[in-house]
Amino acid sequence: MTDLQWGLTHTSFMDIAGLHLLFTPTTGSGHKRRAAVTGLHTQPLSLLLMAADVNPTVFDLSLLLPGIPPADLRP
């Protein structure tokens, strides 16, 4: 497993391509990775929350943000 931390301090805008990049479950070699996101600004955070609300199994915030329970354990 590979650990990856996305530092988004200088990212003020994100679109669907950014979501797919953050939630891609494998690296190019096919190994699973564990990722975390730091430095979220308002717009990228809003996009992540909206995506998780619309499709929580695909955009499971517990995969990126420490302390967030998995989608199947949230009310």
Secondary structure in CASP SS format (residue, H / E / C, confidence):
PFRMAT SS
TARGET T0000
AUTHOR 0000-0000-0000
METHOD secondary structure of the structure
MODEL  1
M C 1.00
T E 1.00
D E 1.00
L E 1.00
Q E 1.00
W E 1.00
G E 1.00
L C 1.00
T C 1.00
H C 1.00
T C 1.00
S C 1.00
F C 1.00
M C 1.00
D C 1.00
I H 1.00
A H 1.00
G H 1.00
L H 1.00
H H 1.00
L H 1.00
L H 1.00
F C 1.00
T C 1.00
P C 1.00
T E 1.00
T C 1.00
G C 1.00
S C 1.00
G C 1.00
H C 1.00
K E 1.00
R E 1.00
R E 1.00
A E 1.00
A E 1.00
V E 1.00
T E 1.00
G C 1.00
L C 1.00
H C 1.00
T H 1.00
Q H 1.00
P H 1.00
L H 1.00
S H 1.00
L H 1.00
L H 1.00
L H 1.00
M H 1.00
A H 1.00
A H 1.00
D H 1.00
V H 1.00
N C 1.00
P C 1.00
T C 1.00
V C 1.00
F C 1.00
D C 1.00
L H 1.00
S H 1.00
L H 1.00
L C 1.00
L C 1.00
P C 1.00
G C 1.00
I C 1.00
P C 1.00
P C 1.00
A H 1.00
D H 1.00
L H 1.00
R C 1.00
P C 1.00
END
